């Protein structure tokens, strides 16, 4: 037996992979990134551009959609050996809807939707662990770790593709409940402010509002409606027309009303006071008050309009119950 090359690498070899139902419909680049764990993304795209990756013996572009039964030839690629992470614990989440095509759960705050960036596992890994019989299970969209609420997953590749198309074309209705600091002006109903995503010096992902003239900005639109007014806070119904990273959090901050408990963009002194139970007597609140409460979409199999709702978590309702309600303005 040839000795192992050591912990740093495996001996590379040509791979010929046949596309099964779980991978059919996927883009070639996404399939390769998932298959070639530990290989830099730049190298994956380089071997595609150079023609070293073949689909049914022919060259293929990164955005080529793979079909059931396609053969993908992957050239020898050195993959770094990584220490195996402990398996994700099996966990189920409150189910809002499930059939043969879809699964919708009510995600709690503080749980990532998937592993990565210092997170060992998330909702998707825990659900796969708890459902070993599932042949296919993928996230349709994402929620921030700190955000709770409706999270949609696909149980078939065909459902995933059709649903992601709806999300890309903004044909879904997503409404969030957000408790912001201060009195939100009743006439402020549309926020149309470009956003720019960047990395801090520590490599942390952040977003900021920029002027329409900024070439780095991407147009972002958020609709806001006042649901209830409290002493020192306003509960908002927020609908997004574009799905930018941290869009709601940054748009509300830009208007001068950060979300209560937001550790990245919020009022840090107030957040500490909320967590200690000092800001609202008798109530400790130690999370971000942003909850994906409603999601509307067309079922990928029959076209039926599905509307899912996730009730506010108990910690959010307890905070609202402890806040004095202000009379609505005529």
C-alpha positions as CSV (number, residue, x, y, z in Angstrom):
1,X,0.0,0.0,0.0
2,X,1.3,3.4,-0.9
3,X,1.8,5.6,2.2
4,X,-0.6,8.5,2.7
5,X,0.6,11.9,1.6
6,X,0.1,13.1,5.1
7,X,-2.7,15.3,6.6
8,X,-2.1,18.1,4.2
9,X,-3.4,16.5,0.9
10,X,-4.9,13.6,-0.9
11,X,-3.4,12.2,-4.0
12,X,-5.5,13.7,-6.8
13,X,-7.2,11.5,-9.5
14,X,-9.6,12.1,-12.4
15,X,-13.2,11.8,-11.3
16,X,-16.1,10.8,-13.5
17,X,-19.4,11.7,-11.8
18,X,-22.9,10.8,-13.0
19,X,-25.6,13.3,-12.2
20,X,-28.4,11.8,-10.1
21,X,-31.8,13.3,-9.2
22,X,-30.3,15.2,-6.2
23,X,-28.0,17.2,-8.5
24,X,-30.1,17.5,-11.7
25,X,-30.9,21.1,-12.5
26,X,-27.9,22.4,-10.6
27,X,-25.4,24.8,-12.2
28,X,-22.0,23.3,-13.0
29,X,-20.1,25.7,-10.8
30,X,-22.3,25.1,-7.8
31,X,-22.0,21.3,-8.3
32,X,-18.2,21.5,-8.4
33,X,-18.0,23.8,-5.4
34,X,-20.1,21.3,-3.4
35,X,-18.1,18.3,-4.7
36,X,-14.6,19.7,-4.4
37,X,-14.6,20.5,-0.7
38,X,-11.6,22.5,0.4
39,X,-10.6,23.6,-3.2
40,X,-10.4,27.4,-3.6
41,X,-13.3,28.9,-5.6
42,X,-10.9,30.6,-7.9
43,X,-9.3,27.3,-8.8
44,X,-12.7,25.7,-9.5
45,X,-13.6,28.5,-12.0
46,X,-10.1,28.2,-13.5
47,X,-10.5,24.5,-14.4
48,X,-13.9,25.2,-15.9
49,X,-12.6,28.1,-18.1
50,X,-9.6,26.0,-19.2
51,X,-11.9,23.2,-20.5
52,X,-10.4,20.6,-18.0
53,X,-13.9,20.0,-16.7
54,X,-16.0,18.2,-19.3
55,X,-19.8,17.5,-19.4
56,X,-20.6,14.5,-21.6
57,X,-17.1,14.8,-23.1
58,X,-17.6,18.4,-24.1
59,X,-16.5,21.8,-22.7
60,X,-19.1,23.5,-20.6
61,X,-19.5,26.9,-19.0
62,X,-19.8,27.6,-15.3
63,X,-23.6,28.3,-15.6
64,X,-24.4,25.1,-17.5
65,X,-27.4,23.4,-16.0
66,X,-26.7,19.7,-15.4
67,X,-29.3,17.1,-16.4
68,X,-30.1,13.7,-14.9
69,X,-27.6,11.2,-16.3
70,X,-25.0,13.7,-17.4
71,X,-21.3,12.6,-16.9
72,X,-19.0,15.2,-15.5
73,X,-15.3,14.7,-15.8
74,X,-13.3,16.4,-13.1
75,X,-9.6,16.7,-13.6
76,X,-7.1,15.7,-10.8
77,X,-7.5,18.4,-8.1
78,X,-5.6,18.5,-4.9
79,X,-8.0,18.8,-1.9
80,X,-6.7,19.8,1.5
81,X,-7.5,17.3,4.2
82,X,-9.4,18.9,7.0
83,X,-10.0,17.6,10.5
84,X,-13.5,16.0,10.4
85,X,-15.9,18.1,12.3
86,X,-18.2,16.5,14.8
87,X,-21.5,15.5,13.2
88,X,-24.4,18.0,13.6
89,X,-26.9,16.9,16.2
90,X,-30.2,15.7,14.9
91,X,-32.8,18.4,15.5
92,X,-36.3,19.1,14.2
93,X,-37.8,22.6,14.2
94,X,-41.5,23.6,14.4
95,X,-43.1,22.7,11.0
96,X,-45.3,25.3,9.4
97,X,-45.9,23.4,6.2
98,X,-44.7,20.1,4.6
99,X,-45.5,18.0,1.6
100,X,-43.6,15.9,-0.9
101,X,-42.0,19.0,-2.4
102,X,-41.5,21.5,0.4
103,X,-40.7,21.9,4.1
104,X,-41.2,25.2,5.9
105,X,-40.0,25.6,9.5
106,X,-40.1,28.3,12.2
107,X,-36.4,29.1,12.7
108,X,-35.5,30.3,16.2
109,X,-33.1,33.2,16.7
110,X,-29.5,32.4,17.3
111,X,-29.4,29.4,15.0
112,X,-27.6,29.8,11.6
113,X,-29.3,28.4,8.6
114,X,-26.1,26.5,7.5
115,X,-22.6,25.8,8.7
116,X,-19.6,27.9,7.7
117,X,-17.7,31.1,8.7
118,X,-16.9,29.7,12.2
119,X,-20.3,28.0,12.5
120,X,-20.1,24.2,12.7
121,X,-23.6,23.5,11.6
122,X,-27.0,25.1,11.1
123,X,-30.6,24.3,10.5
124,X,-30.0,22.4,7.2
125,X,-27.3,20.1,8.7
126,X,-29.4,19.3,11.8
127,X,-32.5,18.6,9.7
128,X,-30.5,16.3,7.4
129,X,-29.2,14.5,10.4
130,X,-32.7,14.0,11.9
131,X,-34.1,12.8,8.5
132,X,-31.5,10.3,7.2
133,X,-34.1,8.9,4.8
134,X,-34.4,12.2,2.9
135,X,-32.9,11.9,-0.5
136,X,-32.8,15.7,-1.0
137,X,-33.1,18.6,1.3
138,X,-31.8,22.1,0.4
139,X,-32.4,25.7,1.6
140,X,-34.5,27.8,-0.8
141,X,-33.4,31.1,0.9
142,X,-31.6,32.3,3.9
143,X,-32.2,34.2,7.1
144,X,-29.6,35.9,9.3
145,X,-28.6,33.9,12.3
146,X,-30.1,36.5,14.6
147,X,-33.5,36.5,12.7
148,X,-36.3,34.1,13.6
149,X,-39.2,33.0,11.5
150,X,-40.3,31.3,8.3
151,X,-37.6,29.4,6.6
152,X,-38.4,27.4,3.4
153,X,-36.6,24.3,2.2
154,X,-37.0,22.1,-0.9
155,X,-37.3,18.3,-0.9
156,X,-36.8,18.0,-4.6
157,X,-34.4,19.6,-7.0
158,X,-37.2,20.7,-9.3
159,X,-38.9,22.5,-6.4
160,X,-35.7,24.2,-5.4
161,X,-35.1,25.5,-8.9
162,X,-38.6,26.9,-9.4
163,X,-38.8,28.4,-5.9
164,X,-35.4,30.1,-6.3
165,X,-36.6,31.6,-9.6
166,X,-39.5,33.1,-7.8
167,X,-37.3,34.6,-5.1
168,X,-34.9,36.0,-7.8
169,X,-37.8,37.5,-9.7
170,X,-39.2,39.0,-6.5
171,X,-42.5,37.1,-7.0
172,X,-42.6,36.2,-3.3
173,X,-44.1,38.2,-0.5
174,X,-41.8,38.4,2.6
175,X,-43.0,40.4,5.6
176,X,-41.0,40.9,8.8
177,X,-41.9,42.2,12.2
178,X,-39.3,44.6,13.5
179,X,-39.3,46.6,16.7
180,X,-37.3,49.8,16.2
181,X,-36.0,52.3,18.6
182,X,-38.0,55.6,18.7
183,X,-41.1,56.9,17.1
184,X,-41.3,55.9,13.4
185,X,-42.8,58.8,11.3
186,X,-46.2,57.6,9.9
187,X,-45.5,59.2,6.5
188,X,-42.2,57.2,6.0
189,X,-43.5,54.2,4.0
190,X,-40.9,53.6,1.3
191,X,-37.1,53.4,1.7
192,X,-35.4,53.4,-1.7
193,X,-31.7,53.7,-0.7
194,X,-28.8,51.8,-2.4
195,X,-26.7,49.5,-0.3
196,X,-23.0,48.5,-0.5
197,X,-21.6,45.3,1.0
198,X,-18.0,45.4,2.2
199,X,-15.6,43.6,4.6
200,X,-14.2,45.2,7.7
201,X,-10.5,45.1,8.5
202,X,-11.2,42.0,10.6
203,X,-12.9,40.3,7.6
204,X,-16.4,40.7,9.0
205,X,-19.2,41.2,6.4
206,X,-21.0,44.6,6.8
207,X,-23.4,46.7,4.7
208,X,-23.9,50.5,4.5
209,X,-26.3,52.8,2.8
210,X,-24.8,54.9,0.0
211,X,-25.9,57.6,-2.3
212,X,-27.6,56.8,-5.7
213,X,-24.5,58.2,-7.4
214,X,-22.2,55.6,-5.8
215,X,-21.2,53.0,-8.4
216,X,-20.8,50.4,-5.6
217,X,-24.4,50.7,-4.5
218,X,-27.2,48.3,-5.4
219,X,-30.7,49.6,-5.5
220,X,-32.7,48.3,-2.5
221,X,-36.3,48.9,-1.7
222,X,-38.1,48.4,1.7
223,X,-41.8,49.1,2.5
224,X,-42.7,50.0,6.0
225,X,-46.0,50.1,7.9
226,X,-46.6,50.9,11.5
227,X,-48.2,48.0,13.4
228,X,-48.1,49.5,16.9
229,X,-46.6,52.4,18.7
230,X,-45.0,52.0,22.2
231,X,-43.2,54.3,24.6
232,X,-39.7,54.5,23.1
233,X,-40.3,51.9,20.4
234,X,-42.3,51.3,17.2
235,X,-43.4,47.8,16.0
236,X,-43.2,47.8,12.2
237,X,-44.4,45.5,9.4
238,X,-41.6,45.5,6.9
239,X,-41.8,44.1,3.3
240,X,-38.8,43.8,1.1
241,X,-38.9,44.3,-2.6
242,X,-35.2,43.4,-3.0
243,X,-33.3,40.8,-1.1
244,X,-30.0,42.5,-0.1
245,X,-27.8,41.3,2.7
246,X,-28.8,43.0,6.0
247,X,-31.2,45.1,4.0
248,X,-33.9,45.7,6.7
249,X,-31.3,46.3,9.4
250,X,-29.4,48.9,7.5
251,X,-32.4,50.6,5.9
252,X,-34.0,51.1,9.3
253,X,-30.7,52.3,10.8
254,X,-30.3,54.7,7.9
255,X,-33.7,56.3,8.9
256,X,-32.4,56.8,12.4
257,X,-34.4,53.9,14.0
258,X,-32.2,50.8,14.6
259,X,-33.7,47.5,15.4
260,X,-33.9,46.7,19.1
261,X,-31.2,44.2,20.1
262,X,-29.3,44.4,16.8
263,X,-25.6,43.7,17.8
264,X,-24.2,44.8,14.4
265,X,-26.1,48.0,13.6
266,X,-28.0,48.8,16.8
267,X,-27.8,51.1,19.8
268,X,-25.3,49.1,21.8
269,X,-25.9,50.8,25.1
270,X,-29.7,50.3,24.8
271,X,-29.1,46.6,23.8
272,X,-27.1,46.0,27.0
273,X,-29.8,47.7,29.1
274,X,-32.5,45.5,27.4
275,X,-30.5,42.3,28.0
276,X,-30.1,43.2,31.7
277,X,-33.7,44.1,32.2
278,X,-32.9,47.7,32.9
279,X,-34.5,49.3,29.8
280,X,-37.9,47.7,30.3
281,X,-38.5,46.9,34.0
282,X,-39.3,43.3,34.6
283,X,-38.3,42.1,31.1
284,X,-34.9,40.9,29.9
285,X,-34.6,40.8,26.1
286,X,-31.3,39.5,24.7
287,X,-31.8,39.0,20.9
288,X,-32.5,41.1,17.8
289,X,-36.2,41.9,17.3
290,X,-36.5,40.9,13.7
291,X,-38.9,38.1,12.8
292,X,-39.8,36.7,9.3
293,X,-43.5,36.4,10.1
294,X,-45.1,35.8,6.7
295,X,-44.0,34.3,3.4
296,X,-46.2,34.0,0.3
297,X,-45.3,32.1,-2.9
298,X,-46.7,29.8,-5.6
299,X,-46.4,26.1,-5.0
300,X,-43.8,24.7,-7.5
301,X,-45.9,21.6,-8.3
302,X,-49.4,22.9,-8.7
303,X,-49.2,26.7,-8.8
304,X,-51.4,27.2,-5.7
305,X,-50.7,30.3,-3.7
306,X,-49.3,29.4,-0.3
307,X,-49.1,31.8,2.5
308,X,-47.3,30.8,5.6
309,X,-47.2,32.6,9.0
310,X,-45.0,32.2,12.0
311,X,-46.2,33.5,15.3
312,X,-43.9,35.9,17.2
313,X,-41.6,34.0,19.6
314,X,-42.5,34.2,23.3
315,X,-39.5,36.5,24.2
316,X,-40.8,39.0,21.6
317,X,-44.4,38.9,22.8
318,X,-43.2,39.2,26.5
319,X,-41.3,42.4,25.6
320,X,-44.2,43.9,23.8
321,X,-46.5,43.1,26.7
322,X,-44.2,44.9,29.0
323,X,-44.1,48.1,26.9
324,X,-46.7,50.9,27.4
325,X,-48.8,51.2,24.2
326,X,-49.3,54.7,22.9
327,X,-52.6,55.9,21.3
328,X,-52.6,55.8,17.5
329,X,-52.5,59.2,15.9
330,X,-55.7,60.1,14.0
